[in-house]
Amino acid sequence: MDHVRRKNTILTVAKAQLLLDSGLGIDRIINTPAGKMYDKNGSWGDGAGNTEQCVATFLPGGYEIVVFVNSPIGVGGASLRNMVKDIYLANLQ
């Protein structure tokens, strides 16, 4: 993710930012007090109740985070993407 966004090894920095701002391959763009947050989530299962999920997030300030979880979150299957967003926003200072 670092090479896509800042290193100019896959795309130029300007093109990478244009793609993010255009929402290409991104599910959600959120304006935060620190800047824009871009994320892409996914989930898959085997049909027998086994679920895996992930979220990749480009954060403001040149940070990225990718989280994989090999099971549903809690009884209701909480959204991993929303958990990452909520924790990030709760910890901005």
N, C-alpha and C positions, 0 to 999 in steps of 0.2 A: 504494500500500500504506500509505503514511503517512496519507492521508486516511481510509482505512477504519479504521485502528487507533487513531489519536490525535486527529484534527482535528475530530471531530463533524460533518463535512460530509456524509458518506454514512450513517453509523450513529453512535449514541452510542458513546463509548469502552467503556462497560459492556457494551453489546450485542455490539460487535465482539469483546471478550474472551470473552464467553459463547460465541459462535460458534466461536472458536478452541479454547477448552477443550472444547467439545462435539465437535470434530473435523469440523465442517461444511465440506466442500470441502478438507479437509486430509488428506493421506495418512498423516502420521506426527507424533506428538508425542513429543519426547525430553526427559527431565529431564537438565539439565546442571548443573555446579557454579555456573553463572551464572544459571540459571533455565530455563524451558521454551523449547524450540525447536520451531517448527511448520513443516512443509514440504509442498509439493505439487510433484510432478514430472510430466513428460510426455515422450513421444517420438513421432515420426511419421516416415514414410518414403514414398518414391514407388514402392516395389515393385521398383525396379531396384538396390537396395543403398544408395541415398542416404538417410542417416538424420540427423535433427535431434533434439535433446533440450534440455530446459530444466528448471530447478528454481527455485521461488520459496520463500524461507525468511523467516519472521518470527523474528528472533533476540531473545534477552533484551536488556534495556537499551535498548529502543526502536530497534533497528536492523533493517533488511531487506536482503536481497540477492536479486537475480534474475540467473541465469546462463543464457545460450543458447549452445549448441555446435552447429555445423553439420556434424558428422561423428561417427562412433563414437569413443570414447576408447580408444585402444590396440587391439591385435589382438583382445582378448577383449571389447571393448565395455564397459568399466568403467562403473559406475553414477555418473553425475554427482551425483546426490543424496547418495550416500555419500561422494564426494570432498569436497563442500562441508562436510558434517557432520564428516568426519575432520579436515579442515584447521582448521575452527573450533575443535573440541575440542582439537586439538594446540596451539593458540595461546592458550588461556585461561591467565591467570596468576593 
